[in-house]
Amino acid sequence: KERTIGFIIEKVALWRRLYNGVQTQEGETLQYSLEEAAKKVGISKKSLDDYLLQLRFGRKYGFNFNNHKEDGVGTLRAFVKAKKAKSAMIRNSSTGREASAPMENLCIEDF
């Protein structure tokens, strides 16, 4: 079952909060490594890293998190993928370069 965008926002925020440090009732600051914090959250560090990256790109490209918080994270991934592809096409067209060709289509004259 796919995790929702709202769920991953909560879990990534908790993960980063644990990493940055939380105060105990005694006033001490507890700080966890990213790996330890991930274990406390109950999601692998690798997944949390990926979610954080997707959230950052979503924010960069103007994804509407409020309208999609109940949608699966695949919705965010598809949005980011489309925006990255569009951004790459614009970047390549403005520099006059073609998009990279797959390696199997290259020959020695291309270098």
N, C-alpha and C positions, 0 to 999 in steps of 0.2 A: 504494500500500500504506500502510495506516494505521500510524502509530508507536505503540509500546506505552507504557503508563504508566510502566513502569520505565525505558525509554529516555529519555522526556522528563524524568523526575526527574533522571537523570544529567546530561543536557545542560543543563538549567536551572541545576543546582547548579554545573556547570563555568562556565557563562556568568557567573553572579553572582560566583563566586570570581575569575575573571579581571577582572571589573569592580572588585571590592573590593581587588584587589592580590594578587600572588603573589610570593614571594621566590625570587630566582635563587640559584644555588650560591654566588655571590660575596656574597650577603647584601643585594643591592639589591632593592627592591620595584618590580615592574613593575605598572603599573595601566593598563588599557585602557578606552576609552569603551565604552558599551553596544553601539554599532555595530561597533567593532573586535573586541570580544569575541565578538559574534555571528558575524562572519566567521571567527574562529579555530575556533569550535564547528562551523561549517558549516550553520547554520540561520539564517534571516532573523530580524532583531530583532523584527519584527512577530509572527512565530510564537512566538518565545520569550516576548515580553510576554504573549501570549494564554495560552500554557501556564502561565506563572507565575500569572496570574489564576485559571485553572482549578484549579491546585494549591492556591492559598490558599483559594478557596471550598470545595474538597473537604475541606480540613483543618477549616475553620470548621463545615461541616455534618456532619462525622464519617465521611467516606468511608474505607473500609478499604483502604488502599493495598497492604498486604501480600497480601491475598487477590486483588487485581486487577492486580498489576504486569505480568502477561503479556497483559492485555486491551488492546484499542485505546483510544486517548484518547477515542473516542466514548462509551465506557462512563462515563467521568468526566464528560464534557459532559452526558450524559443525566441523571446523578445530580444534578449541580449545577442543571440547568434545573428538574428536578422539585422540588428543595428550595427553590429561589428562588420558584417558583410557589406552593408550599405556604406559605412564609413571607409572601409578599405577601397571600395570602388570609387568613391569620391576622391580619396587621397591619390589613388593611382591615375585617375583621369586628369587631375589638376597638375600632376608632375609629368604627364605625357607618357608614363610607363604603362605597360600591360601588366595584368595580374600574373603572378608567377605561374609558369607552366610546370606540370608534373614532371618529375625527373625522367620518366620513361620516354617523354616526348622531346627531350633535349638531345642535341648532337654536338660534336666537338666544335662545329662552326659557331655555336651559340656563345662560346667563351672567348 
